Every structure is written in structure tokens, then in C-alpha cells.
Amino acid sequence: MAIKNALLVDDSKVARFALSKLLESRDMEVNMAGSAEEALDFLNSHGRPDVIFMDHLMPGMNGVEATKAIKGNPETAGIPIIMCTSKKSSSFMEEARNFGVYNILTKPPQTDGLKEVLDQLASDVTGGTLPEPPAESAPSSTNEEELLNVPADASVELSPKTGDSAARGNPHANVVPLTSELIEQIARSAVKTHINNRLHELLSSLFDEQFDHLKRALDESRSKQDAVIEERLNAITDMVDERTRNLRDEVAAEVNLNLGSELAVLRKELKKNSGFTSEHMAELKDHITSVQTIDTEFWQTLQSEAIQQAHEISRETAEDIAQRTIDLFVAQQRSAASRIYTIGLAVSLGIFSVGIAWLSGLFG
């Protein structure tokens, strides 16, 4: 059986708020009471909760007295009560179970401790192993009646002060009649002392409780702040990565555009300087024809020089074309550069072959 609703009894608003948030996180319906008297009225006028979280120290009726009252009522005796206190000694736990407390929850409550207590309670409820409520004991008013039944001629003996020899000599001088005024004064003094002690205990407990709640709130705030900072840092990191990626793409596109324009310029220059053309060949033919009119002897002397010059021109032209092809090969793609280089070599070798064949045909 799942624990679905709870009654939270605590005089501290901070404690009620903190524990209610933990219970609501477990999908539980939470009703709250600011005092034990209010809790008893709630139980009389509303439905029965699955569990009651009872504060130990409260003004007026404390948690122990409220537990005894709840367990003394047959209609509410079966409701398990969890005592919320900063004391969790074995003796206190044993004493608390004797008057009907199911378990102890240390204040301020932690998620793990609350889960463990509620899981154990659900298991006991399902298995029917809840402890039986203590038997209602008959009110023992004999001692109270004996304490209140003070004889009219009662008296109290006062201890003599040190060094008071007269008082020690007369023992009846230290006996003071126990009048109603004296009894009232003694009772007021005792009540005042009890109230002061009780108030000091409550204030100390309240201070410790508020300090623990404040520390817990600060820890939760720090953890939430760290989570928010980490989330924002991750968002900033993702934004920087996205912008860097876009910038990288833009730079790559610009570089590709510049390389394309440079390659286009190189192609145009290569077309302009592609080697000998038909015009060059016609000029060379006219030059050779004009040279034929020169004296044979002079031509024979110049033949070797012409052949050597033709060799040098062809070699220089071939080297120039090859060098340009190699330079273009570095700037252009591998396939286009290789084809241009092959064409240049073929042209140079063709020119060289044509020149040799021409000279050999004329002077052979």
C-alpha cells in the first residue's frame, strides 16, 4: 500500500515548508497544522491520514502529549506517527516507541532518510506488521492528589546560615509555617524555573533547526547556481563553436573563390603563351627563303652556326615551356597541368623535328 497523504504537525513554518516540499516531491497530499491542538481538531473533523509527522518540541501540548492523545483515541490509534526531532538516541527512540511512535525522523529531514522511513512504513502497512498501539493506562491521579492534599498546619524547616549560633541553639526558630502564600510562591518559582528551562530548550532547538534549514537552503541554492552556471557555459560554448564553424566555412569559401580566379588568370596567360603559331612558322619560312639567296660558301660557313643556333633555340624554347608547365602544375590541378605539360613537350619536339627536317632537306 502506497502512502498517499500525510498530516504535518510543527510550530515552525520553515520546518513545515521544507518537509512538505519533500513529501510533495513523492506525489503525496500534505495537510499541515501549526500546533498539537490544531492537529487534534483536524483529526476530529477531517479524514484519516496515512501517516502523521509530529514535531517533538512545541509550545503548549508537545509532540509526546499529542501522540499519547492520538493513541488514546480508538478512532486514531492506528495512524502511524513519525516523530521529528533533533534527538535520535537509542534511549529516546525506545521511550518514544513505548508511547506509540512508529519511527524517528532526524531534523532537518534529508531526502534519503525520509525515503527510507516511508519505504519501511509502506512495507509494514502492506505486510500488516505495524506495531500495535500501546494499551491505554489508567490515569494515576493518586500521587497528584497526595501532592495537592497539603495539611493546613504543614510547615517547612529552613537551614540555618553558617555562623548563626543562635539559630542552631533553637531548632524551632528555623521552622516556618507552610502557608498558602508560601506554597504559591514556591509553586510560582518552580513554574518559572520550568518555563525558563523549557523556553531555553525551545529556543535552542529552534536556533539549531533554523540554522540547519538555512544551511540546507544555502547548499541547494549553491547547487542550483552551479547548475545554472554550467548550463550557461555550455550554451556559450555551443554558440562559440557554431560561430567558429560558420567562420571557417566562410574562410574556406573565400579561399576557394580566390584560387578559382587565380587559376582562370593562369589559364588565360597559358593560352596567350602557348608556343609557336602558324604566323611564327611563316616568318621562319620567309627568313629561311631569304637566306637561300646568300652565297653558298657563306651559307656553308653559317650552316653549322645555324644548326647550332636552331638547336639552342629549340632547347631554350623547350626548357622555357617545360619550366612554365612545371610552374603551372604547382598552381593548377594535377590532371590539367599534366596534360598541358605533355602538349608543350609535344609542340617543342615537333618544332625541333620540323626545323631539323627542314634544314636537312635543304642542305642534305
C-alpha positions as CSV (number, residue, x, y, z in Angstrom):
1,M,0.0,0.0,0.0
2,A,1.4,3.3,-1.0
3,I,1.5,6.3,1.4
4,K,-0.6,8.9,-0.3
5,N,-1.4,11.6,2.3
6,A,0.2,12.9,5.4
7,L,-0.5,15.3,8.3
8,L,2.4,17.5,9.2
9,V,2.4,19.0,12.7
10,D,5.0,21.6,13.5
11,D,5.0,25.0,15.0
12,S,7.8,26.2,12.7
13,K,6.7,27.5,9.3
14,V,10.1,26.9,7.9
15,A,10.1,23.2,9.0
16,R,6.6,22.7,7.7
17,F,7.6,24.2,4.3
18,A,10.8,22.2,4.0
19,L,9.2,18.8,4.9
20,S,6.1,19.5,2.8
21,K,8.2,20.1,-0.3
22,L,10.0,16.8,0.3
23,L,6.7,15.0,0.7
24,E,5.1,16.7,-2.3
25,S,8.1,15.6,-4.4
26,R,6.9,12.0,-3.7
27,D,3.4,12.8,-5.1
28,M,1.8,12.9,-1.6
29,E,-1.0,15.1,-0.4
30,V,0.1,17.1,2.6
31,N,-2.1,18.8,5.3
32,M,-0.4,20.9,7.9
33,A,-1.1,22.0,11.5
34,G,0.8,24.6,13.5
35,S,0.2,23.0,16.9
36,A,-0.8,19.8,18.5
37,E,-4.2,21.2,19.5
38,E,-4.9,22.1,15.8
39,A,-3.8,18.6,14.7
40,L,-6.3,17.0,17.1
41,D,-9.1,19.2,15.8
42,F,-8.1,18.3,12.3
43,L,-8.3,14.6,13.1
44,N,-11.7,15.0,14.6
45,S,-13.1,17.0,11.6
46,H,-11.3,15.5,8.6
47,G,-10.4,12.2,7.1
48,R,-7.8,9.9,8.5
49,P,-4.3,10.5,7.0
50,D,-1.9,7.6,6.2
51,V,0.8,9.0,8.4
52,I,1.4,11.8,10.9
53,F,4.7,13.7,11.1
54,M,4.8,15.1,14.7
55,D,7.3,17.7,16.0
56,H,8.8,16.8,19.3
57,L,9.0,20.2,21.0
58,M,6.1,22.6,20.5
59,P,4.6,25.3,22.8
60,G,1.5,24.2,24.6
61,M,0.9,20.5,24.1
62,N,4.2,19.0,22.9
63,G,4.7,16.1,20.5
64,V,4.8,13.4,23.2
65,E,1.5,14.6,24.8
66,A,-0.2,14.8,21.3
67,T,1.0,11.3,20.5
68,K,-0.5,9.9,23.7
69,A,-3.8,11.7,22.9
70,I,-3.9,10.3,19.4
71,K,-3.1,6.8,20.5
72,G,-5.6,7.1,23.3
73,N,-8.4,7.7,20.8
74,P,-9.6,4.4,19.3
75,E,-10.5,6.1,16.0
76,T,-7.0,7.5,15.5
77,A,-4.9,4.9,17.4
78,G,-4.0,3.0,14.3
79,I,-2.4,6.0,12.5
80,P,1.4,5.6,12.4
81,I,3.2,8.6,13.9
82,I,6.7,9.7,12.9
83,M,8.4,11.9,15.5
84,C,10.5,14.8,14.0
85,T,13.3,15.7,16.4
86,S,17.0,16.5,16.6
87,K,17.4,13.8,19.3
88,K,17.9,10.3,18.0
89,S,19.5,8.4,20.8
90,S,18.6,4.8,21.4
91,S,17.1,5.6,24.8
92,F,14.8,8.3,23.3
93,M,13.8,6.0,20.4
94,E,12.9,3.2,22.8
95,E,10.9,5.6,25.0
96,A,9.2,7.1,22.0
97,R,8.1,3.7,20.8
98,N,6.7,2.9,24.2
99,F,4.1,5.6,23.9
100,G,3.2,4.8,20.3
101,V,5.7,6.5,18.0
102,Y,6.4,4.4,14.8
103,N,9.8,5.9,13.9
104,I,12.1,8.9,14.4
105,L,13.0,11.3,11.6
106,T,16.0,13.5,12.4
107,K,15.6,17.2,11.8
108,P,16.3,18.8,9.4
109,P,14.9,16.0,7.2
110,Q,17.0,14.7,4.4
111,T,15.7,13.1,1.2
112,D,17.4,9.7,1.8
113,G,16.3,9.4,5.4
114,L,12.7,10.3,4.6
115,K,12.6,7.8,1.7
116,E,13.9,5.1,3.9
117,V,11.3,5.8,6.6
118,L,8.4,6.0,4.2
119,D,9.5,2.9,2.3
120,Q,9.7,0.9,5.6
121,L,6.3,2.3,6.6
122,A,4.7,1.2,3.3
123,S,6.3,-2.2,3.6
124,D,4.9,-2.6,7.2
125,V,1.5,-1.4,6.1
126,T,1.4,-3.8,3.2
127,G,2.6,-6.7,5.3
128,G,0.4,-5.9,8.2
129,T,3.4,-5.7,10.6
130,L,2.7,-2.3,12.1
131,P,3.3,-2.2,15.8
132,E,0.2,-2.4,17.9
133,P,-0.7,0.9,19.7
134,P,0.2,0.8,23.4
135,A,-2.6,-0.1,25.8
136,E,-4.2,2.9,27.4
137,S,-3.1,3.1,31.0
138,A,-5.5,4.3,33.7
139,P,-4.8,7.8,34.9
140,S,-2.8,7.7,38.1
141,S,-4.1,10.6,40.0
142,T,-3.2,9.2,43.4
143,N,0.2,10.9,43.5
144,E,-1.2,14.2,42.3
145,E,-4.0,14.1,44.9
146,E,-1.4,13.3,47.5
147,L,0.8,16.2,46.4
148,L,-2.1,18.6,46.3
149,N,-3.5,17.4,49.7
150,V,-1.4,19.6,51.9
151,P,-2.4,19.8,55.6
152,A,-3.4,23.2,56.9
153,D,-0.8,23.1,59.6
154,A,2.1,22.0,57.4
155,S,5.4,23.7,57.9
156,V,8.9,23.8,56.3
157,E,12.2,23.8,58.0
158,L,14.8,26.2,56.8
159,S,18.6,25.5,57.0
160,P,20.4,28.0,59.3
161,K,23.1,30.2,57.9
162,T,26.7,29.4,58.6
163,G,27.9,31.0,61.8
164,D,24.3,31.7,63.2
165,S,24.8,30.1,66.6
166,A,21.5,31.4,68.0
167,A,19.6,29.7,65.3
168,R,21.4,26.4,65.8
169,G,20.7,26.6,69.6
170,N,16.9,27.0,68.9
171,P,15.8,24.5,66.3
172,H,12.2,25.7,66.3
173,A,13.4,29.1,65.1
174,N,14.1,27.6,61.6
175,V,10.6,26.2,61.2
176,V,8.4,28.4,59.0
177,P,4.6,27.7,58.7
178,L,3.7,26.5,55.2
179,T,1.0,29.0,54.4
180,S,-0.9,29.3,51.1
181,E,1.1,32.3,50.1
182,L,4.4,30.4,50.7
183,I,3.1,27.5,48.7
184,E,2.0,29.8,45.9
185,Q,5.4,31.5,45.9
186,I,7.2,28.1,45.8
187,A,4.9,27.0,43.0
188,R,5.5,30.1,41.0
189,S,9.2,29.8,41.5
190,A,9.1,26.2,40.3
191,V,6.9,27.0,37.4
192,K,9.1,30.0,36.4
193,T,12.2,27.8,36.6
194,H,10.4,25.1,34.5
195,I,9.2,27.7,32.0
196,N,12.7,29.2,31.7
197,N,14.3,25.8,31.2
198,R,11.6,24.9,28.7
199,L,11.9,28.2,26.9
200,H,15.7,27.8,26.7
201,E,15.3,24.3,25.3
202,L,12.8,25.5,22.7
203,L,14.9,28.5,21.7
204,S,18.0,26.3,21.4
205,S,16.1,23.7,19.4
206,L,14.6,26.5,17.2
207,F,18.0,28.0,16.6
208,D,19.5,24.7,15.6
209,E,16.6,23.9,13.4
210,Q,16.7,27.3,11.7
211,F,20.5,27.0,11.2
212,D,20.2,23.6,9.7
213,H,17.4,24.8,7.4
214,L,19.4,27.8,6.4
215,K,22.4,25.7,5.7
216,R,20.4,23.3,3.6
217,A,18.8,26.2,1.7
218,L,22.3,27.6,1.0
219,D,23.5,24.3,-0.2
220,E,20.5,23.9,-2.5
221,S,21.0,27.4,-3.8
222,R,24.7,26.8,-4.4
223,S,24.0,23.6,-6.3
224,K,21.3,25.3,-8.4
225,Q,23.6,28.2,-9.1
226,D,26.4,25.8,-10.1
227,A,23.9,24.0,-12.4
228,V,22.8,27.3,-14.0
229,I,26.4,28.5,-14.5
230,E,27.3,25.2,-16.1
231,E,24.3,25.3,-18.3
232,R,25.1,28.9,-19.4
233,L,28.7,28.0,-20.0
234,N,27.7,25.0,-22.2
235,A,25.3,27.3,-24.1
236,I,28.1,29.9,-24.7
237,T,30.5,27.1,-25.7
238,D,28.0,25.8,-28.2
239,M,27.4,29.3,-29.6
240,V,31.1,29.9,-30.0
241,D,31.6,26.6,-31.7
242,E,28.7,27.3,-34.1
243,R,30.1,30.8,-34.9
244,T,33.6,29.4,-35.4
245,R,32.2,26.7,-37.7
246,N,30.4,29.3,-39.8
247,L,33.5,31.5,-39.9
248,R,35.6,28.5,-41.0
249,D,33.2,27.8,-43.8
250,E,33.2,31.4,-44.9
251,V,37.0,31.5,-45.0
252,A,37.2,28.2,-46.9
253,A,34.7,29.6,-49.5
254,E,36.6,32.8,-49.9
255,V,39.9,30.9,-50.4
256,N,38.3,28.6,-53.0
257,L,36.9,31.6,-54.8
258,N,40.4,33.3,-54.9
259,L,42.0,30.1,-56.0
260,G,39.5,29.8,-58.8
261,S,40.1,33.3,-60.0
262,E,43.9,32.8,-60.0
263,L,43.6,29.6,-61.9
264,A,41.4,31.3,-64.5
265,V,44.1,34.0,-64.9
266,L,46.8,31.4,-65.3
267,R,44.8,29.6,-68.0
268,K,44.4,32.8,-70.0
269,E,48.1,33.5,-69.7
270,L,48.9,30.0,-70.8
271,K,46.7,30.3,-73.8
272,K,48.5,33.5,-74.8
273,N,52.0,31.9,-74.4
274,S,51.2,28.5,-75.9
275,G,54.4,28.4,-78.1
276,F,54.9,28.7,-81.9
277,T,51.9,29.6,-84.0
278,S,51.3,29.5,-87.8
279,E,52.4,33.1,-88.0
280,H,55.7,32.3,-86.4
281,M,56.2,29.4,-88.8
282,A,55.5,31.6,-91.8
283,E,58.1,34.2,-90.6
284,L,60.6,31.4,-90.1
285,K,60.0,30.1,-93.7
286,D,60.4,33.6,-95.2
287,H,63.6,34.0,-93.2
288,I,65.0,30.7,-94.5
289,T,64.0,31.6,-98.1
290,S,65.8,34.9,-97.9
291,V,68.8,33.2,-96.5
292,Q,68.9,30.8,-99.5
293,T,69.9,33.8,-101.8
294,I,73.1,34.2,-100.0
295,D,76.3,32.9,-101.4
296,T,76.7,29.1,-101.0
297,E,80.1,29.4,-99.4
298,F,78.9,31.9,-96.9
299,W,75.9,29.7,-96.2
300,Q,78.1,26.7,-95.7
301,T,80.1,28.6,-93.1
302,L,77.0,29.6,-91.4
303,Q,75.3,26.2,-91.7
304,S,76.9,24.8,-88.7
305,E,76.2,28.0,-86.7
306,A,72.6,28.0,-87.9
307,I,72.1,24.4,-87.0
308,Q,73.7,25.0,-83.6
309,Q,71.6,28.1,-83.2
310,A,68.5,26.1,-84.1
311,H,69.4,23.5,-81.5
312,E,69.9,26.2,-78.8
313,I,66.7,27.9,-79.7
314,S,64.8,24.7,-79.7
315,R,66.4,23.7,-76.4
316,E,65.7,27.0,-74.8
317,T,62.2,27.1,-76.1
318,A,61.6,23.6,-74.8
319,E,63.1,24.4,-71.4
320,D,61.1,27.6,-71.2
321,I,57.9,25.8,-72.0
322,A,58.8,22.9,-69.6
323,Q,59.5,25.4,-66.8
324,R,56.2,27.2,-67.4
325,T,54.4,23.9,-67.4
326,I,56.0,22.9,-64.1
327,D,55.1,26.3,-62.5
328,L,51.6,25.9,-63.8
329,F,51.5,22.3,-62.5
330,V,52.0,23.6,-58.9
331,A,49.1,26.2,-59.1
332,Q,46.6,24.1,-61.1
333,Q,45.1,20.7,-60.5
334,R,47.2,17.7,-61.2
335,S,45.3,16.4,-64.2
336,A,45.1,19.7,-66.2
337,A,48.8,20.5,-65.5
338,S,50.0,17.1,-66.7
339,R,48.1,17.5,-70.0
340,I,49.4,21.0,-70.7
341,Y,52.9,19.8,-69.9
342,T,52.5,16.9,-72.4
343,I,51.2,19.3,-75.1
344,G,54.1,21.7,-74.5
345,L,56.6,19.0,-74.8
346,A,55.0,17.7,-78.0
347,V,54.9,21.1,-79.6
348,S,58.6,21.8,-78.7
349,L,59.7,18.4,-80.0
350,G,57.6,18.9,-83.2
351,I,59.1,22.3,-83.8
352,F,62.5,20.9,-83.2
353,S,61.8,18.0,-85.6
354,V,60.4,20.3,-88.2
355,G,63.5,22.5,-88.0
356,I,65.9,19.6,-88.3
357,A,63.9,18.1,-91.2
358,W,63.7,21.4,-92.9
359,L,67.4,22.0,-92.7
360,S,68.3,18.5,-93.6
361,G,66.1,18.7,-96.7
362,L,67.7,21.9,-97.9
363,F,71.3,21.0,-97.3
364,G,71.2,17.3,-97.5
